[in-house]
Amino acid sequence: MVIGRYDTAVVPTPAGVAIFGGATISAAGVYTDVTGDEVYDPTTNAFIATKVSLAPEIHSHTATLLDTGDILVSGGYGGAGPATTEIQLFDHVLGQWKVAGHLVAARERHVAARIQGDVVVSGGMVVDASGDVKTIDTVETLGASGALKSTPLGFPRLSHTMTPLQDGRVVILGGFEKPSKDIRGIDGTSVGSIEVYARP
């Protein structure tokens, strides 16, 4: 890559594999958010910096390719503040990012899936003012115009999976709930249940 990174979001596109945001840690242990996005071209085995990038810089977000060819980015965390509610949309025709709306609940380290032309995001976490990790107990349906619907989950979830079914529903499985300090949730309790979500 042009810039090494972790907690990034990756989307396959006709132009190659698009890589948005993320963070990096130097050899000295200094953390910074990545300020440039990239596209990997598998035909040339090369990484190319994009002309425009996410702003503000974030990591632990999601990015999803829409049926229109645009890309929807939700949530995440920037070093200058807490987890964000912002939904950003990359217009592939204009080559520009714009704010499309806001999540009902701020979240990072959540998961996303595309169903029926929209995007469903579930779970995730925030860090409160005391430094404690709080898991998110909702699933939201998003569109190009922002948040469309928020629905409670049976359990708050972090480090879980979400899999689209052929009938348009998604299966939300596993993860952790009620962690204390670990942002992956491993000091919490494993969730042993499955939830099936149908887009309203």
Secondary structure, DSSP 8 states (H G I E B T S, - for coil): --S--BS-EEEEETTEEEEE--EEE-TT--EEE----EEEETTTTEEEE-SS--SS--BS-EEEE-TTS-EEEE--B-TTSSB--EEEEEETTTTEEEEEEE-SS--BS-EEEEETTEEEEE--EEE-TTS-EEE--EEEEEETTEEEEEEE-SS--BS-EEEE-TTS-EEEE--EES-SS-TT-TTSEE---EEEE---
